[in-house]
Amino acid sequence: MPSHERISHVDTAWLRMDRPSNLMQIVGVMLFEGQLDYQRLRSAIERRMLGFSRFRQMAVADNTGYVWQDDPDFSLDHHLHRVTLPGAGGKTDLEHFVADLASTPLNPNRPLWEMHLVDTALGGQALVMRIHHSIADGIALVGVVLSMADNAPGNTLPHRRAKRVHEDDEDEDIFWRMIWRPMTDAMVGTVRMSTNLWVKYIELMSNPGKMFDYARIGSNITGEVAKLALMPDDSHTRFKGKPGIAKRVAWSEPISLPEVKAVGRVLGCSVNDLLLSAAAGALRAYLAERGDKVDGVEIRAMVPVNMRRPSDAGKLGNRFGLVALELPVGVENPLARLYATRERMAKLKGSYQAALTLSILGLVGMAPKFVQQQILDLLASKATAVMTNVPGPQEALYLAGAKLRQPLFWVPQSGDIGMGVSILSYDGKVQFGLISDHHLVPDPERIVERFASEFDKLLMLVLMEPWGRLGDPAAVEAGLADEGA
């Protein structure tokens, strides 16, 4: 195994994106029923996580950029800590502890991750994790963390050899190829998309004589660049401003995923559409409670899009793009808000934004740091939040003999974005988490507690209204008004 590995341009961009007000670390919390066996936990980390060399390496600058270099003094004791919460050890105390960690930089002289096993008064322990985004994206890290778990309390799964970073493809940095080859060729070889656009790429490469398609795709990419550059700012709300160092975090109680799916089938919407619409409704309700303007308000969220190929399974690094979603916070009618969300998501699925933003990250990772900061600050200024929706395993998992009750995570925000929204499904349930700047939103619990009630509005409409009328939000609203009269 080599003692050091070159950091790709994309991961370099994330490494250099840290600033005191927004640290580029993914923060996760795993809530358990009962106590974990500490020695079994250490063993799981050693066998599963540390099988990836990157968790034993530091990020070190050299004359040509950055490398992952083995930590000569590596010890798990530097990264795994035991903590007892102050006060009563309840949910609020745990949220404050997590928020303090989210505001604290990782030690740059060690591998860029930490875990804290926390004693709580919540019926079990919590495992709080911080992992720098330069190590990997959320999809990869969720896979690494959950690989430590078992499917029963007494099970210890056999060791599965983790693929090491240096065993990636010959040319790990896909953006070098993107510079020198036609965009269509690069995308076919490096981008996994689940929309009709991917089918068109395959079709194009199978029929290279269709030169008009090359021209059309090239013009579409040019159009996406122009859209990003000329994208107007979203609505100015209390969520937008200059963030400080202190953060706040909160999470909701889980709701039933089968119920969400059932409502989606009736309304012809995806689970993703429903959850994003409920998030928009929760943000609207918070603004209205504060007496702020809500009609016509549009809040733009940068939504990560997984662009990993099947062959990328088990590999670290960052392989995702971003799309800009305008959340229809200004729409009061929950059905109209849902259908507006569905329509906007459908348009984004056929766009080139995800591939374009991924390539931008690779290119700025090669540029001087001040150039990177200017470009990424421009993109960040167009948005209010970063929003993620990650499907987790739909069966209960156990770690070191304790049942995982609720997993949570928060992604970092770049530039002056002051809010991160996360949606995660697990074991037939889905929950909503939020991290915010303390100055901008000091009470994020007031937002997350509205998440379930916004979904319940749609659930009640499905249960109470004739299904034939649900396709017309105005008719539903009129009918409810008549019933109220």
C-alpha positions, 0 to 999 in steps of 0.5 A: 500500500502506498504511503500517500495518494494524490487528492483528486481535484473535486476532493481538493475543492471540498478540502479548501472550502472550509471557513469558520462560519461553515465547516465542510464536515458531515455530522451524523447522529445514531440514536440507539436503544440501550448501551453499545458494547464498547469493545465490539464498537472498536472492533467494528470500526477497525474492521470496517472503517479502517479498511479504507486507508483514507480514515488513517490518512491526513490531508497534507499540502505539497508543491503540486496540491494535496495528498492523503498521507499516512498518519505515522501516529495513528491511533483509534483513541485519537478519534473515538471518545466517550462523553457524558452529556451535561445537565439532564442528558435529554434531547435538547442537551444532545442537540446542543452538544452536536451543534457545538461539534458542528461549529468546531474544526477537526484537527488538521494534523490528524485524519479528518474524522471523529466519533463520540459515544455519548451517554444520554437520558433518552433510553440509550446511547448516541454515536455522534460522528464528524467526517470531513467532506473531502473524504467522501460524499454522503452516499459513500459515508452512509454506506461506510458507517452502516457497513459496521452494523449487523442485522441482529443484536448477537450477529457479527458479520464476517469481515468484508474487504473494503476497496481501497481508494488507490484501487479506483479506476486508472484515472480517478479524476474524471474531470481531467478526461472531461476537459479533453473529450467531448462532453457526451463521451465523458458523461457516458463514461462517468455519469450515472443518471436514472432519467431519460437523459441517460437513455439518450446518452447511450442511444447517442453513443450507439449511433454516432452518426447522429451528429445533430444530437451532439449539437443539441446536447452542446447547446443544452450545456451552454444553456445550463451554464448561462442559467447558473450564471444568470440565475436571480437571487431567491427571496430574501427571508430571515433564513438568508444572511451572513452566518456566524460560527455558532450553529443549532441543530434539531430533528423531528420524530419519525413518520411512517414511510408506508403512509408517505408512499400510499399518499404518493400513489393516490396523488401521483407523486413520488416520495421525494416530491411529498417530503420536499413539499412538506419541508417547504410547508414547514419553512412557510409556517415558521416564517408566518409565525414570525410575522414575515411575508410568505405569499410569493416567497421562493426559497432555493435549495441546492439539492445533491444528485448522486452521480456514482456508477455501479462500479463506484460502489464501495469507493470513497471520494465525491461523485455528486452534482447539484441542482437548484430547486425553488421550493414553493414556500409562497404557495399556501394550498398544500396540494398546489404546493405539492404539484408545483414541487413535482413539476419543478423536480421533473424539469430538473431531472432532465437538466444538465445542472448536476453534471455541470456543477460536478465538473465545476467542482473539479475545475475549481479544485485545480484553480487557485484557492481565491478563484475557487472561493469567488466561483463557489460564493457566486453559486452559494449566493443564489441559494438559501439552503442545502437539502438532501434526501437519502434513502437508508436501509428499510430493516432494523440494524444493530451496532455492537449489540444495540439496536439503531433506533434513529439515524440522522445527519446534516450536510455542510453549507458552502459560502454564506448559506446558513441552513442545511435540511436533511431527510433520511428514511430508515426501517420504515420511517422517515425523519427531518433534520435541520442545521442552522446558523444560531443568529439566523434561526436560533430555534430550528426545532420550531421548523422540524416539529411542523414537518409531520403536520404538513404531511398530515394535511396531505394525508387528511385530504387523501382520506377525506376528499373524493379522489377524483377531485384531488387533481384540482387543488382549487376545487379542493380548496373551494369544497373545503370552504363550502363545508366550513361555511 
